[in-house]
Amino acid sequence: MEGLSDFELRFQYTGTRDYTPLAAISAAMDFRDIIGEEAIVQYNHSMAVWANKHLSELWGTQALVADEATAAMAHVMLPVRCAHPHTLPSHARECTARRVRRRFAQKKTLGLN
């Protein structure tokens, strides 16, 4: 602590830091050894595949990658809403471009550039 200013001495320690994850490393490694790495990877993959299917059906969109290319994250096209209720997801790019142009035009009119 030598050479620190009074300010540094008062504020060098972050009292809100959570050391719990560090304390849990040993138990987490034991858990992985017991369950097995392959089982964990397979479970994560199956949850990602389920999430891809569930979200794409819920949102009326599609998965962005095949199930075989999915590891542990869902990759689903987000639903893009447009002023036209019958716009198909394939027209999302044009719809978004229209909305951006409209918003930019409004800002330009208001002098917000």
N, CA, C and O of each residue as an XYZ file, in Angstrom:
452
protein
N       0.816     -1.196      0.000
C       0.000      0.000      0.000
C       0.860      1.261      0.000
O       0.358      2.385     -0.023
N       2.148      1.038      0.027
C       3.072      2.163      0.059
C       3.023      2.920     -1.252
O       2.966      2.313     -2.321
N       3.045      4.229     -1.180
C       3.068      5.058     -2.376
C       1.693      5.395     -2.929
O       1.598      6.112     -3.925
N       0.625      4.899     -2.311
C      -0.721      5.207     -2.779
C      -1.222      6.482     -2.117
O      -0.936      6.749     -0.950
N      -1.974      7.262     -2.882
C      -2.558      8.481     -2.331
C      -3.699      8.105     -1.385
O      -4.146      6.959     -1.353
N      -4.154      9.087     -0.624
C      -5.281      8.864      0.289
C      -6.508      8.391     -0.501
O      -7.228      7.496     -0.058
N      -6.742      8.997     -1.670
C      -7.864      8.605     -2.526
C      -7.732      7.143     -2.951
O      -8.694      6.381     -2.856
N      -6.552      6.751     -3.417
C      -6.322      5.377     -3.865
C      -6.496      4.384     -2.721
O      -7.046      3.300     -2.915
N      -6.030      4.749     -1.541
C      -6.192      3.862     -0.382
C      -7.665      3.646     -0.042
O      -8.065      2.550      0.352
N      -8.459      4.691     -0.198
C      -9.881      4.593      0.139
C     -10.681      3.803     -0.906
O     -11.645      3.119     -0.565
N     -10.281      3.898     -2.164
C     -11.116      3.348     -3.224
C     -10.474      2.243     -4.056
O     -11.050      1.838     -5.066
N      -9.320      1.751     -3.675
C      -8.661      0.716     -4.469
C      -9.381     -0.618     -4.396
O      -9.309     -1.392     -5.351
N     -10.063     -0.916     -3.319
C     -10.763     -2.184     -3.156
C     -12.210     -2.029     -3.586
O     -12.902     -1.122     -3.126
N     -12.667     -2.899     -4.458
C     -14.060     -2.884     -4.879
C     -14.834     -3.810     -3.957
O     -14.747     -5.031     -4.086
N     -15.571     -3.253     -3.049
C     -16.300     -4.043     -2.060
C     -17.469     -4.818     -2.626
O     -17.958     -5.753     -1.992
N     -17.927     -4.443     -3.812
C     -19.069     -5.139     -4.407
C     -18.643     -6.286     -5.315
O     -19.492     -6.944     -5.916
N     -17.363     -6.531     -5.421
C     -16.878     -7.627     -6.266
C     -17.347     -8.954     -5.668
O     -17.279     -9.153     -4.455
N     -17.815     -9.844     -6.511
C     -18.337    -11.136     -6.058
C     -17.308    -12.227     -6.341
O     -16.992    -12.507     -7.498
N     -16.791    -12.835     -5.288
C     -15.780    -13.876     -5.431
C     -16.384    -15.287     -5.451
O     -15.648    -16.272     -5.500
N     -17.703    -15.385     -5.414
C     -18.362    -16.685     -5.396
C     -17.990    -17.563     -6.589
O     -17.715    -18.747     -6.394
N     -17.970    -17.030     -7.827
C     -17.598    -17.898     -8.951
C     -16.213    -18.520     -8.790
O     -16.004    -19.675     -9.162
N     -15.281    -17.773     -8.246
C     -13.943    -18.328     -8.033
C     -13.980    -19.469     -7.026
O     -13.265    -20.460     -7.173
N     -14.815    -19.325     -6.004
C     -14.915    -20.360     -4.985
C     -15.609    -21.609     -5.526
O     -15.440    -22.696     -4.973
N     -16.385    -21.469     -6.595
C     -17.152    -22.588     -7.133
C     -16.428    -23.344     -8.242
O     -16.949    -24.345     -8.735
N     -15.251    -22.898     -8.644
C     -14.549    -23.532     -9.766
C     -14.307    -25.012     -9.518
O     -14.539    -25.832    -10.407
N     -13.849    -25.363     -8.338
C     -13.547    -26.765     -8.042
C     -14.799    -27.638     -8.159
O     -14.756    -28.714     -8.756
N     -15.905    -27.174     -7.591
C     -17.155    -27.937     -7.653
C     -17.658    -28.035     -9.096
O     -18.193    -29.067     -9.501
N     -17.488    -26.966     -9.864
C     -17.917    -26.984    -11.265
C     -17.103    -27.995    -12.070
O     -17.657    -28.723    -12.894
N     -15.808    -28.042    -11.837
C     -14.958    -29.008    -12.541
C     -15.307    -30.447    -12.147
O     -15.306    -31.337    -12.997
N     -15.608    -30.680    -10.859
C     -16.038    -32.007    -10.407
C     -17.344    -32.406    -11.091
O     -17.499    -33.545    -11.531
N     -18.283    -31.460    -11.177
C     -19.569    -31.714    -11.829
C     -19.353    -32.124    -13.286
O     -19.960    -33.085    -13.759
N     -18.493    -31.399    -13.994
C     -18.218    -31.723    -15.404
C     -17.591    -33.105    -15.534
O     -17.870    -33.828    -16.492
N     -16.744    -33.476    -14.575
C     -16.134    -34.810    -14.605
C     -17.178    -35.901    -14.378
O     -17.133    -36.950    -15.021
N     -18.107    -35.659    -13.473
C     -19.141    -36.654    -13.149
C     -20.118    -36.823    -14.310
O     -20.402    -37.946    -14.727
N     -20.632    -35.704    -14.834
C     -21.634    -35.741    -15.904
C     -20.999    -36.156    -17.231
O     -21.582    -36.926    -17.995
N     -19.826    -35.649    -17.489
C     -19.143    -35.946    -18.752
C     -19.303    -34.819    -19.745
O     -20.395    -34.279    -19.922
N     -18.219    -34.474    -20.385
C     -18.209    -33.362    -21.331
C     -19.165    -33.603    -22.504
O     -19.869    -32.688    -22.931
N     -19.186    -34.822    -23.017
C     -20.050    -35.146    -24.159
C     -21.524    -34.941    -23.817
O     -22.283    -34.421    -24.635
N     -21.933    -35.345    -22.620
C     -23.331    -35.176    -22.206
C     -23.697    -33.700    -22.097
O     -24.804    -33.302    -22.462
N     -22.779    -32.899    -21.602
C     -23.040    -31.463    -21.471
C     -23.161    -30.818    -22.848
O     -24.075    -30.030    -23.088
N     -22.247    -31.147    -23.744
C     -22.279    -30.592    -25.103
C     -23.568    -31.024    -25.804
O     -24.211    -30.208    -26.465
N     -23.950    -32.284    -25.671
C     -25.177    -32.783    -26.305
C     -26.420    -32.092    -25.752
O     -27.326    -31.746    -26.510
N     -26.468    -31.890    -24.441
C     -27.603    -31.205    -23.822
C     -27.707    -29.770    -24.332
O     -28.789    -29.316    -24.701
N     -26.582    -29.058    -24.351
C     -26.586    -27.682    -24.844
C     -27.035    -27.622    -26.298
O     -27.802    -26.736    -26.677
N     -26.560    -28.563    -27.114
C     -26.955    -28.615    -28.523
C     -28.458    -28.858    -28.654
O     -29.131    -28.182    -29.432
N     -28.982    -29.816    -27.900
C     -30.414    -30.131    -28.009
C     -31.271    -28.941    -27.567
O     -32.331    -28.700    -28.145
N     -30.830    -28.201    -26.559
C     -31.578    -27.017    -26.124
C     -31.535    -25.927    -27.200
O     -32.534    -25.243    -27.426
N     -30.393    -25.762    -27.862
C     -30.281    -24.757    -28.927
C     -31.169    -25.127    -30.117
O     -31.822    -24.258    -30.696
N     -31.197    -26.400    -30.480
C     -32.052    -26.854    -31.578
C     -33.519    -26.634    -31.218
O     -34.304    -26.181    -32.051
N     -33.888    -26.954    -29.972
C     -35.267    -26.723    -29.524
C     -35.597    -25.235    -29.587
O     -36.669    -24.863    -30.064
N     -34.691    -24.380    -29.114
C     -34.929    -22.937    -29.119
C     -35.066    -22.413    -30.546
O     -35.919    -21.566    -30.811
N     -34.237    -22.905    -31.470
C     -34.361    -22.521    -32.885
C     -35.768    -22.795    -33.390
O     -36.411    -21.924    -33.976
N     -36.234    -24.008    -33.156
C     -37.560    -24.419    -33.652
C     -38.670    -23.620    -32.966
O     -39.571    -23.097    -33.622
N     -38.591    -23.536    -31.652
C     -39.635    -22.853    -30.882
C     -39.741    -21.373    -31.273
O     -40.835    -20.882    -31.550
N     -38.615    -20.668    -31.297
C     -38.648    -19.232    -31.596
C     -39.035    -18.951    -33.043
O     -39.776    -18.006    -33.310
N     -38.545    -19.755    -33.972
C     -38.918    -19.510    -35.370
C     -40.408    -19.753    -35.593
O     -41.033    -19.040    -36.378
N     -40.985    -20.743    -34.919
C     -42.434    -20.970    -35.030
C     -43.205    -19.851    -34.332
O     -44.199    -19.354    -34.861
N     -42.747    -19.460    -33.151
C     -43.416    -18.417    -32.379
C     -43.426    -17.093    -33.126
O     -44.436    -16.389    -33.145
N     -42.290    -16.754    -33.744
C     -42.155    -15.471    -34.420
C     -42.531    -15.527    -35.891
O     -42.580    -14.485    -36.545
N     -42.799    -16.713    -36.432
C     -43.134    -16.824    -37.851
C     -41.950    -16.512    -38.741
O     -42.116    -15.963    -39.830
N     -40.753    -16.857    -38.286
C     -39.543    -16.612    -39.072
C     -38.876    -17.950    -39.362
O     -39.567    -18.960    -39.493
N     -37.567    -17.982    -39.465
C     -36.866    -19.232    -39.760
C     -35.530    -19.271    -39.037
O     -34.972    -18.236    -38.673
N     -35.029    -20.482    -38.837
C     -33.693    -20.656    -38.275
C     -32.681    -20.221    -39.323
O     -32.894    -20.427    -40.518
N     -31.581    -19.619    -38.882
C     -30.582    -19.107    -39.814
C     -29.545    -20.139    -40.208
O     -28.882    -19.988    -41.234
N     -29.391    -21.186    -39.409
C     -28.433    -22.244    -39.735
C     -29.098    -23.599    -39.497
O     -30.063    -23.703    -38.740
N     -28.579    -24.619    -40.143
C     -29.112    -25.971    -39.976
C     -28.814    -26.479    -38.570
O     -27.874    -26.022    -37.919
N     -29.623    -27.429    -38.112
C     -29.419    -28.000    -36.777
C     -28.011    -28.556    -36.603
O     -27.429    -28.450    -35.524
N     -27.468    -29.146    -37.655
C     -26.136    -29.743    -37.569
C     -25.048    -28.689    -37.369
O     -23.966    -28.998    -36.871
N     -25.334    -27.443    -37.759
C     -24.349    -26.367    -37.639
C     -24.533    -25.558    -36.360
O     -23.800    -24.600    -36.116
N     -25.510    -25.944    -35.547
C     -25.793    -25.238    -34.305
C     -25.043    -25.908    -33.164
O     -25.117    -27.125    -32.994
N     -24.330    -25.124    -32.392
C     -23.607    -25.681    -31.240
C     -24.452    -25.489    -29.985
O     -25.192    -26.392    -29.595
N     -24.351    -24.337    -29.357
C     -25.062    -24.124    -28.102
C     -25.832    -22.809    -28.079
O     -26.218    -22.332    -27.012
N     -26.056    -22.222    -29.256
C     -26.814    -20.974    -29.336
C     -27.840    -21.067    -30.457
O     -27.571    -21.630    -31.518
N     -29.015    -20.509    -30.205
C     -30.040    -20.456    -31.237
C     -29.709    -19.336    -32.216
O     -29.257    -18.265    -31.812
N     -29.934    -19.583    -33.495
C     -29.700    -18.596    -34.548
C     -30.998    -18.458    -35.332
O     -31.248    -19.208    -36.276
N     -31.819    -17.495    -34.932
C     -33.148    -17.342    -35.508
C     -33.296    -15.936    -36.067
O     -32.859    -14.959    -35.457
N     -33.922    -15.850    -37.244
C     -34.214    -14.543    -37.818
C     -35.185    -13.822    -36.897
O     -36.186    -14.393    -36.463
N     -34.885    -12.571    -36.605
C     -35.772    -11.788    -35.752
C     -36.968    -11.312    -36.550
O     -36.854    -11.050    -37.748
N     -38.117    -11.197    -35.896
C     -39.291    -10.692    -36.614
C     -39.156     -9.188    -36.815
O     -38.988     -8.444    -35.849
N     -39.228     -8.746    -38.043
C     -39.147     -7.330    -38.349
C     -40.540     -6.861    -38.717
O     -41.126     -7.314    -39.699
N     -41.050     -5.962    -37.926
C     -42.387     -5.436    -38.183
C     -42.283     -4.279    -39.178
O     -41.309     -3.527    -39.178
N     -43.284     -4.158    -40.004
C     -43.310     -3.107    -41.017
C     -44.669     -2.433    -40.968
O     -45.599     -2.941    -40.343
N     -44.780     -1.302    -41.622
C     -46.058     -0.601    -41.664
C     -47.114     -1.422    -42.390
O     -48.308     -1.232    -42.159
N     -46.697     -2.323    -43.254
C     -47.623     -3.154    -44.005
C     -47.755     -4.498    -43.288
O     -46.776     -5.241    -43.227
N     -48.924     -4.838    -42.744
C     -49.075     -6.059    -41.956
C     -48.862     -7.340    -42.750
O     -48.582     -8.382    -42.158
N     -48.985     -7.292    -44.072
C     -48.855     -8.509    -44.870
C     -47.450     -8.680    -45.456
O     -47.240     -9.508    -46.342
N     -46.489     -7.891    -44.955
C     -45.123     -7.991    -45.455
C     -44.513     -9.318    -45.027
O     -44.604     -9.701    -43.860
N     -43.906    -10.003    -45.951
C     -43.265    -11.285    -45.659
C     -41.865    -11.058    -45.110
O     -41.251    -10.032    -45.404
N     -41.337    -12.010    -44.303
C     -39.974    -11.865    -43.780
C     -38.929    -11.643    -44.866
O     -37.911    -10.998    -44.614
N     -39.163    -12.170    -46.077
C     -38.183    -11.985    -47.152
C     -38.078    -10.524    -47.582
O     -37.099    -10.135    -48.218
N     -39.065     -9.724    -47.244
C     -39.049     -8.304    -47.602
C     -38.562     -7.433    -46.447
O     -38.680     -6.209    -46.499
N     -38.025     -8.049    -45.425
C     -37.622     -7.311    -44.228
C     -36.556     -6.269    -44.530
O     -36.581     -5.180    -43.956
N     -35.622     -6.581    -45.417
C     -34.534     -5.642    -45.729
C     -35.086     -4.360    -46.339
O     -34.701     -3.262    -45.936
N     -35.990     -4.497    -47.314
C     -36.563     -3.320    -47.952
C     -37.403     -2.517    -46.960
O     -37.379     -1.286    -46.958
N     -38.139     -3.231    -46.127
C     -38.978     -2.576    -45.123
C     -38.120     -1.772    -44.157
O     -38.444     -0.627    -43.841
N     -37.033     -2.362    -43.691
C     -36.136     -1.683    -42.760
C     -35.513     -0.464    -43.422
O     -35.403      0.594    -42.802
N     -35.107     -0.606    -44.677
C     -34.515      0.523    -45.400
C     -35.509      1.671    -45.516
O     -35.136      2.833    -45.350
N     -36.781      1.353    -45.801
C     -37.816      2.390    -45.879
C     -37.957      3.107    -44.544
O     -38.056      4.333    -44.491
N     -37.964      2.321    -43.459
C     -38.128      2.920    -42.131
C     -36.948      3.815    -41.779
O     -37.132      4.877    -41.186
N     -35.740      3.396    -42.140
C     -34.551      4.210    -41.862
C     -34.604      5.500    -42.671
O     -34.327      6.577    -42.143
N     -34.959      5.399    -43.954
C     -35.056      6.602    -44.787
C     -36.103      7.564    -44.242
O     -35.882      8.775    -44.201
N     -37.251      7.019    -43.821
C     -38.315      7.850    -43.261
C     -37.848      8.549    -41.991
O     -38.073      9.747    -41.820
N     -37.195      7.799    -41.097
C     -36.715      8.371    -39.840
C     -35.658      9.434    -40.105
O     -35.655     10.482    -39.459
N     -34.745      9.166    -41.068
C     -33.709     10.139    -41.408
C     -34.350     11.411    -41.962
O     -33.922     12.519    -41.637
N     -35.375     11.249    -42.797
C     -36.059     12.404    -43.375
C     -36.713     13.233    -42.278
O     -36.702     14.461    -42.350
N     -37.281     12.590    -41.267
C     -37.898     13.322    -40.156
C     -36.850     14.113    -39.381
O     -37.080     15.268    -39.020
N     -35.702     13.494    -39.126
C     -34.645     14.191    -38.397
C     -34.124     15.373    -39.196
O     -33.846     16.432    -38.632
N     -33.986     15.198    -40.528
C     -33.483     16.254    -41.377
C     -34.471     17.421    -41.379
O     -34.065     18.583    -41.358
N     -35.777     17.106    -41.406
C     -36.812     18.131    -41.378
C     -36.745     18.922    -40.068
O     -36.950     20.136    -40.055
N     -36.457     18.222    -38.972
C     -36.377     18.889    -37.671
C     -35.019     19.557    -37.449
O     -34.812     20.214    -36.429
N     -34.096     19.393    -38.395
C     -32.779     19.995    -38.267
C     -31.871     19.237    -37.313
O     -30.946     19.819    -36.747
N     -32.125     17.919    -37.123
C     -31.331     17.117    -36.175
C     -30.155     16.411    -36.832
O     -29.278     15.910    -36.128
N     -30.109     16.356    -38.138
C     -29.044     15.669    -38.902
C     -28.524     14.515    -38.132
O     -27.628     13.813    -38.602
